[in-house]
Amino acid sequence: MNDGAAAVREALDALQGLGALRDARPGGFDRFFWSADVLDDLARLADRLGRAVEEVSGEEGPEVRRAAEALGTLIVAHRNSLLRHGLGRMDVATPRTGAAVN
């Protein structure tokens, strides 16, 4: 297996492990803000995946790039929705730890 295929398989394995991420949230971190951080990373990943398809194939892939951008946009919209709903139920909190701000 070449380095490119190995890197893609490693990334795929990591993505398949995302199902357990909800349980992997570090203690003391606010669920809504932690989720927002992970969703931001997934949105960046979607964009990067579209560009990677072009780089690997050596050809422009506008359909793939548009689909990847659309996925990233949907992920960010979902994150924003979660934050709107979550912030409406929470005290003002610091983004990372969830500790109340005085």
VENHU-V625416 format. One record per residue. N is the residue number from 1. PSI is psi in whole degrees, -180 to 180 (NA if undefined). Layout:
# VENHU-V625416
n = {N,N}
psi = {PSI,PSI}
This chain:
# VENHU-V625416
n = {1,2,3,4,5,6,7,8,9,10,11,12,13,14,15,16,17,18,19,20,21,22,23,24,25,26,27,28,29,30,31,32,33,34,35,36,37,38,39,40,41,42,43,44,45,46,47,48,49,50,51,52,53,54,55,56,57,58,59,60,61,62,63,64,65,66,67,68,69,70,71,72,73,74,75,76,77,78,79,80,81,82,83,84,85,86,87,88,89,90,91,92,93,94,95,96,97,98,99,100,101,102}
psi = {136,171,-38,-47,-39,-41,-41,-42,-40,-44,-41,-42,-42,-42,-37,-24,-5,-24,-27,0,-36,-39,-12,0,127,145,144,-5,135,133,-44,-45,-36,-45,-41,-41,-45,-42,-36,-45,-40,-36,-42,-37,-41,-45,-45,-36,-42,-42,-35,-37,-44,-43,-43,-42,-22,10,152,143,73,-33,-43,-45,-43,-42,-42,-42,-40,-41,-45,-40,-42,-38,-44,-40,-41,-44,-46,-39,-45,-43,-42,-46,-42,-41,-27,-20,-4,158,162,132,157,145,-35,-41,-19,5,138,141,128,NA}
